[in-house]
């Protein structure tokens, strides 16, 4: 997939971000990641919060790259575009996040008891690593926005 294809398919629009918008996304992601670790949360809620943190971090990356996702399937498109923005080395991680998206849809709309404690912990840990990576990526590739 390329930006050109995503644009032609109407899945993204060009977008000029601001330092304020980026900071808002990063702060919201940090809040959700922190909240995902609160003791006593159900695994479903911990998983959902960790997923939302990852999604916001991915939106920040896309904004830095000059795009905003639009239309149906925005969460899926976000993880497809994440690999476009950050390169092929992000393929495995973006795929994992997309699998988490499907589980998050199920627990958000269809059922309870979908995520296990181990799955919630795994996503929370991966989200923490991704958060550090995104901050470093922004600092390296978009220093004016960091």
N, C-alpha and C positions, 0 to 999 in steps of 0.2 A: 504494500500500500504506500502511496505517496500523498503529499499535500495536494498535488494537482488532482489526483483521483478523488480525494475526500472533498475537495472544492467542487469538482464536476458532479459528484453524487449529491451535493447539497447537504453534506454531513457536517461541514465546518464553514465558518465565515472568517474573513480576516478580522483581526481585533488588535487594537493598540491598547495594551495594558498600561496601568500607572503603578507607581511604587505603592500608593495607597491600596489599590485593589489587590496587589500581590500580598502586601502585609496582612490585609484582612483575611485572605484565603489561608495564609500560613498560620495566623493566630487561631482561626477557627479549627484548622486541622490539629494544631497542638492541643487545643481544648478538648476536642473529641478523643484524641489519643490518650490524654490524661484521664478523662472520664471513663474510657474503656477499661482502665485498670482499677477502678473503684471496687473495693471488696463488697461482696454481697449482690452484685449484679448477676442476672441470669446470663448463661453463656450466649444466648441469643442477643441480648442487649449489648453485651461486651463486644461480640462479633460485629453487630450493626454499627456501633460507634467506631470501632477500629476501621471498618470498611469506609465509613463516611470520612474519616481522616485521610485514608488513602485516596479517595475520590477527590477531595479538596486539594491534596498535594498534586495530583495529576492535572487538575484544572489549572493550578498555578504554573506548572510546566508548560502547558499548552498556551496559556496567556503570554508567557515569556517568549514562546516561539512565534507569537503573533496570530494566534487563532483562538476561536471560541466554538465549541460544539453546539450544534443546533439540531432540532427535529427529534423524531421518535428514535429510541435506542441510544439516547445521549450517553448513558453510562457505558454501554458497550463501545460506542465510538470513541469515548474518552480513552479507553485502554488500548484501542487500536492506534489512535493518534499518539499515545504516549510513546510507543515504540518508534513512530516516525520522528517525533521530536527528539528523543534521547538516543536513538540508534538501535541497531540489532542486539547489542548487549543487554537491552532491556526486554527482549522478547520473552524470556522465561518468566520474569517477574510480572510483565503485563498480562501474560497468559494466566498466571496464578491469580492475579487480581480480578481478571474477568471470570474465572471460576468462582471466586468469592462473591462476585456480583450476582451470579445465578443463585447461590445459596442465600444471599441477603434478600433477593426478591422473594424467595420462598418464605423466609421467616418474617418478612415485612408484610406480606399480603395473604399468605395461605395457611400458615401453621405455626405452632409453638413447639419448642423442643427440637429445633432443626439443627442448631450448632452445638457441638460438644464443647466441653471445657478446653480440651486439647486444641480444637480448631480455633476457638476464640483466642487462646494464648498464642498459638502459632501466628495468627493474623496480626495480633497486637505487636508481637516481636518483629514481624516482617514490616509492619507499618513504621515502627521505630527506626529500623534500618533505612527504609525508604525516605523517611523524613530527613535523616542526616544526609543521605545521598542527594536529595533534592536541594537542600540548602547549599551543599558544596557545588552542585551543578549550576545553580543560579549565580553563585559567587564567581565561578569560573567563566561561564558563558554569557551572563547578563549582569556584570558587576554594577552597572548603573541602577539596577533594580534591587540590589541587595542592601 
